[in-house]
Amino acid sequence: MGITGLQKWLQQEGLYAPTPEGLPLASIFTGSRKTFVIDGNSWGTRLTSSSAVEKHPTDSLCGIQNWSVYEAVRRFIQDLDEAGIKPVFIFDSVRPKVKATELAARRWATSMRVWTCNEVCQSHDHSDPWSCQLVAETVRQNGSNNTGLMETVAAVLLSVQRHFPSVEVYEALAGLDADLSIAQYCQDHVGEVGAIYSNDNDLALLPHGCAWVDLGYLEAPYRVVVHTLMHPNVIADRVGGELLLPFFAALVGCDYSASYFAYADNTAFGVQGGTKFDTIIELLREVRKAAEREVLEASPDPEEEQGNTEQPIRPSRGAEEQPEPERCPLAWAAGLSPLDRAMLHALARRVAQREKREAFLQDAALAVEFFSGRATRQGRALYLRAPAHQPVPQGHLVIESAGLMEGTVKARAAIQQLQLSVETCKWRRAR
């Protein structure tokens, strides 16, 4: 999950430059900034997909090589420990309801890949080396992944943690996006965090004030290096300030709202492919000026308020006289500042269709609320020591089975046959 095209645009702007040779970790964590905050899910996926973990192409269908995962995790932690770096891992817990649709789509795609691999594995002779190679290549191309991958990586990490006391492992508050938990940890430990690692590029738009890095693994002895480094606040400076950053994230399209041009007519703004981000920035700067004037004009004069204590008489509103849709007091406006509401109103007025306008107001307000990081400043801890054994919030699901994979007896039997055939393939090749 994240913002499509953001990293490409950042590279074009010179804000996110890869370093082909790789930077040593010790060059970033200097002085008192020795803490490395790591998105546990992103790290686990990157670690197990790298050359640091030995694997067979069909491991994703019947269990990964746990011994190899343990060794890769141990080497990673040892690298950080030798460099004097304190790793802090924060894993996802129960996902927010707003991401239910996206997660359901991913589960369906996974079930389709498993079904495809099932057909291929059962239709070939696994005693034939050429057939085995074809099966392995098909599984690799389908990109199937192990549904229990994060559970395995987290369990291994907790086991390795016993040998490295400096390691801290947390999980996000149930029903909350882990990105907010990471941002709050950085705010709680100002001056201690040297960098953040995550594959989700939308984390770079949250108010955490830390450098954002991308990791890579060199070949043997599998040393960890930094491939890319982005310093804090560079995106905010390019967009036009911290105030506009949440609106920028909401309008370019994120996990909480579609692109602004999915609601408004993009032809009216001259948007062509890669210019979307620049167009949004110019639009926001224009809207901000208009919204500031509107808020200033709407604010009462303190001297007039003291001199006039009478309440103005408002005419009664007839049935034929209805307020504008975007001016109705809606639930989305709760918690937003007057300037935030004025900017959303100004943007909504550019959306022609009423249904799309109302959808934009609700979706964009949710995105602005998220990327402003207000939840991190409400006095409650958003990260808990793992394993926290949190109760599942009302209305949430930890795992929702995909019908094609587990919904029928026939599907379960097919997966069992698939796992058996893959294990047979491995056994024959080992001989």
N, C-alpha and C positions, 0 to 999 in steps of 0.2 A: 504494500500500500504506500501511497505517497502522491506527489504531484508530478504528473506526466510532463516531461520535457524540461523540468527545472534545472537538472544538472547540466544539460546541454547548453541552456541559456546562460548559466553561471560561468561555464567555460568560455563561451563567446564573449562574455563581459569581463573576463580575466579575474573573476572572483573565486574560481575553483579550479586550480591548475594541478594536473597530475604530475607526479615526480617519478619517471620511469625507473630510476635507480633505487628509489625507496629511501626514506629517511629513517635513521635509527630512532627507536622510541625514546631513548635517553635525551635526545636533542630537543624534545618538546616538553618533557616533564622536568622543569628546572625550578630552583628555589624552593618555595613552600608549596608549589603546585605539583604534588606527587600523586594525586588521586586520578585514576582513569575510570570514568563512568561508562559502562558498556551496556548496550541494549542486548539482553541475554538471548532473545529470539534471533536477532540478526547475527550475533556472534556464533550461535550454535549452528545456524544454517551455513554460514561462511566456513566455519571450521570443518564441518563434516563433508562439505563439497570440495575442499581444497586437497592438494596432494599430501597434506599432513596426515590424512586418514587413509589407510589402505582399505580398499573396498573392491567388491565385485559389482559389475553393472546391475545385477539383479538383487543386490542387497536391499534396495528400497522396498522390495515386495515381500521379503520374509525376514527382516531384521538386519540391522547393520552390524559391522564387526565391532562389538563392544570393547574388546581388548584394545583395538586400535584407537577408538575414541578416547578411552581412558588415557592412553599414552600421549595423544595429541593435546588433551586438556592439561595434563601434567606438564608437558613441555612449554605450553603457552604460559601457564602460571609461573613456572620456574624462570622463564625469560623476563617476565615483569618483576619478579622478586629479586633477581640478580641486578636489575637496573634500578632498584629502590622504588619501584612504582607500586602503589596500592590499588588493586583492581576492585571495583564495585559493580556487581552484576545486578540488573533489574529486569526481571522476566514479566511477561504478560500474565495476567490472571484471567478471570472471567471477562470476556470482551464486552465493550459497550453495545447496547442494543442498536445504536445507529449503524454499526458495521455488520449487522446480521445478514443483510442482503448480499454484501460483498463476500462474506465468509461462506454463505450457502452456495454462491456461484463457484467459489473455489473448490468446495467439497464435491460439487457435481462434476467439475472438470477432472478432479482427481479420480472419481469413480469411473469416468469414461476412459481414462488412461489405464486404470487397472483392468477394465474389461478388455481393452485392446490387447494388452500384454497377455492376458489370460488366453485369448484366442490364439495368439502366436505361439505361446509356450506349449499349448496342448496339441498343436497341429504339426509339430516337428519331432524328429527322432533325436533325442538328447544324447544318444550314443555316438552320433556322427559329429565330429569336430566342426564341420562347416555349418551344420544346423545350430550347434551351440553358439557359434560366432554370430549367426544371423539373429538368434533370439536375443543375445546380449546387446547387439546393435539396435534392435527394435526397442528394447526396454530403455536404452540410453536416449534414443531420439524422442521417446514419449515423455521423458522427464518425470517419471513417477517418483513420488517421495514417500518416505516412511511416516505414517501418521503419528507414530509414537516417538518421533525424533527428539522433540524438545524435552519430553519426559526423561528420555535416556540421557541427554546431555546435562540436564539439571541434576539428575541423580548422581552422575559421574562427578559433576562439579562439587556437589555437597560432600562427596567422599574425599575428593582431593583437598578440599578446604581444611580438613583435619590436619594436614601436614603443612599448611601455610596459613598461620593465624591472621595475617593481614587481609586475607580475602574476605569480602562481605558479599552476601547473596540476599537479595530482596525480591519481593513480588509486588506487583501493583495492586492497589486497592481493588477489590472485586467490582466489576462493572465500569471500570475507568480505564482510559487509554494509558498504556505504560509510558508514553511520551511525556505526559503531564507529571508522572512520578519521577522521571529522570530530570525534568526541569526543576521540580521542587527540591530534589536532592542537591542540585547545583546551587540553588538559591540558599539552601540551608548551610552550605559549605563554601561560601564565597572565599576566594583566595587560596583554596586547597585543591580545586579541580583543575587539572591541566588540559584535559580534552575529553570529548564525548565520541563514542563510536556507535553508529547505527546505519543500517541500510535504508531506513525510511528517511527520505530527504526532507519531509515536512518537519522533522525535528529541528532542522536548521532554522526554521522560522519561529520557533518558540522562544520566549524570553528567559534563556538560561545563562547568557553571557559568557559562554565557553567556546573554545575552538572545537571544530567538528572535523573528524578525521575518517579516512577510509583505510582499512588494513589490507595487507597482502602477505603472502607466505612465500619465502624463497624456497628453492629446492633444498635437499639435504644440506645442512642439518635442520631445515624447516624453521629458520629464524623469522620472527615476526617483524615486519617493517610497515611504515606509513606510506601509502601510495599517494594520498591526496590530503591536503590540509587547507581548511578555510577558517580564517580568523573571525572572532565574534563581531557582530554588528556591521559587517560589510554589506550584507543584504539590506539591512535597515537603512544604511546610508545611501544605497543605490535607489531604494524605493522612495525615500523622502522622509524617513524618521520612524521611530518606534510606533507612533500612532497609526501610521498607514500600513504597517506590516501585517496585522491581522486581516485587514481588508484585502490586501494583496493576495494573501493565501486563500481567502474565500472566493475571490473573483477569478483567479487563474484555474480553479478547479482542484478540489482536494477530496478527502474521504467523507467530508461532511456536506459539501455542496458541489454542484456541477460548475463548469466554467460559466462566467457571466454571459458569455455569448450563446449559451444554450437557452437562456431566458430572453435576452435581447437580440435584435437583428444585427448580426456581426457585419453585414454589408454597410451599415450606417457608420461604422467605425473604421472601415478600411482594413480589417484584420486579414492578414495573409500569412498562414503558417507560423513561422518562427517569430513573427513580430507581435504575437499575442501578449507577451510579458511587457514589452515596451509600451504597447497601447494601453494596457491596464494601468501602468504607472502614470502616464499622462492623464488618463481619465480620473484617477484618484486625486491627483494634485488639483485638477480643475474642480472636482466635486468638493474637496476639502475647503477651498476658498469660499465657495457658495454656501456650504454648511456652516462655516464659522460666521459668516454675515447673518445667516438666518438665526442662529442661536443668539448672537449679540442683539439683534433686533427684537427677539422674543423675550429676552431677559428684562425684567422690570427695572426702572430707575429707582435706586434706593431713596432719593429725596422725594420723589413723587409718592412712593409707598408710605413714607412717614407723614406726608401732608394730607393724603387722601385715604381715609379708613373705610369709605363706603364701597360696598361690593357692586361691580357693574351689573346692570340688568341685561340679561341675555334674552333675546327673543326665543319663543318656543319654536321647536323644530317640527314642521309639519310632516305628514306621512310621505309627501312627494319630495321632501328636501332631505336627502341622505348624505352623510359624510363621505368624503373620498375614501376608497378602499384602503389606501396606504396610510391614511390618518386614523383609522380605527384603532382603539386601544387593544392590541393583541398580546398574547402570552409571550411572543418572541421578544417584546420590548423590555421585559423584566430584566433588571441587572445591567442594562446598557446605559451609558452616559448620554446626556442630551446631544452631544456632538456626534456620538456613534449613531444615534437614532436619526439625526438630521442627515447624515451621510447616506444611510441606508434608504431613507425616503427619497433623497435626490437621485440615487441610483435606480430605485424602483420606478420612478417617474419616466425613465427612459425605456421601460419594458412596456410594450404596447398591449399585449393580451393580459386581461385581468387575472386569469388562472395562473399564468406564468409569473405575474407580478407578485401574487400572494405566496406562491411557492418559493420565489427568490427571497422574499423577506424572511421567511421562516428558516430556509436553509442557510442563507448568508449570516443571519443573526447567530445561528448555532456555531458556524465556523468562526465568526469573529469572537464569540465568547470563548471558544476553545483556544484559539491562537493568541488571544490576549493574556492567557495564563492566569485568569482570575481565580480559577479553582485552586491554584497553588498558594494563594494568599488568604485562604479562608479559615486558617487555624487548625486544620485537621491533617494528619499525616497521610500522604498518598502512597507511601511505600512501607511495607512490613517485612520483617525478617522472615526468610523462607526456611522451611515450609510453615506458612502461617495458618493453614487449615481453616481458611475462611468459609463461612456459609455462603451458599449460592444465593444472590439477591433474588427477590421475588420477580418472576417473569423471565429469568435468564436461563440459558441452557449452556452447559459446559461443552457438550458434544452433541450434535444433531446428526444422526445416522443418515447417510445418503442411501436412498432406496435401491439404487442399482447395486450397491456394494453389500448391504446387510438387510435390506428390507424384505427379502424373500429367502426361503430355504434353498432354492436353486442357486441364488447368488452366493450364499455362504458356502455351499458345497463346491461351487466353482472356484472360489478363492482358496479353499483348502486344497483342492487339486492343483491349483497354480503353485502354491507354496511347496507342495510335495514334489512337483515336477522340477521346480527350480533347485530345490535341495538335491534332487537326484542328479541334476546337471552338474552341480558343484562337486558332488561326490565322485562322479565319473571323471571329471577333469582333474581332480586331485590325484586319482590313481594314475 
